[in-house]
């Protein structure tokens, strides 16, 4: 019948688990949308950086600014 209690040949893998995804508009990832986030957003928005694309439509426009204001007021 064989050894019924032999350990299974299992490979284990350690996976890093981060916290919840950052909230929209939280550029410094401190858990709150603050004046520091506003400064970072405005800098990225002015430069046309991808991090300022709040609605993920591929462009940095007025809708992204309004999305940031929505996150700002929801704090």
QUINORCOR-V250249 format. One record per pair of residues at least 4 apart in sequence whose C-alpha atoms are under 8 Angstrom apart, sorted by sequence separation. I is the first residue (numbers start at 1). J is the second residue. D is the distance in whole Angstrom. If there is no record, write none. Layout:
i: [I I]
j: [J J]
d: [D D]
This chain:
i: [22 26 33 34 35 36 37 38 39 40 41 42 43 44 45 48 49 53 60 61 62 63 64 65 66 67 68 69 70 71 26 33 44 53 23 26 27 44 45 53 54 22 26 44 45 53 23 25 26 28 44 45 50 52 53 55 22 23 28 50 54 55 27 41 42 50 54 26 41 49 53 54 25 48 52 55 25 27 54 27 54 45 25 45 41 25 24 33 34 33 33 25 32 24 25 24 25]
j: [26 30 37 38 39 40 41 42 43 44 45 46 47 48 49 52 53 57 64 65 66 67 68 69 70 71 72 73 74 75 31 38 49 58 29 32 33 50 51 59 60 29 33 51 52 60 31 33 34 36 52 53 58 60 61 63 31 32 37 59 63 64 37 51 52 60 64 37 52 60 64 65 37 60 64 67 38 40 67 41 68 60 41 65 68 54 54 71 72 72 75 68 75 68 71 71 72]
d: [6 7 6 7 6 6 6 6 6 6 6 6 6 6 6 7 7 7 6 7 6 6 6 6 6 6 6 6 6 7 7 8 5 7 8 6 8 8 8 6 8 6 5 6 5 5 7 6 8 8 5 8 8 6 8 7 7 8 6 8 8 6 5 8 8 7 5 6 6 7 6 8 7 6 7 7 8 7 6 7 7 7 7 8 8 8 7 7 7 6 6 6 7 7 6 6 7]
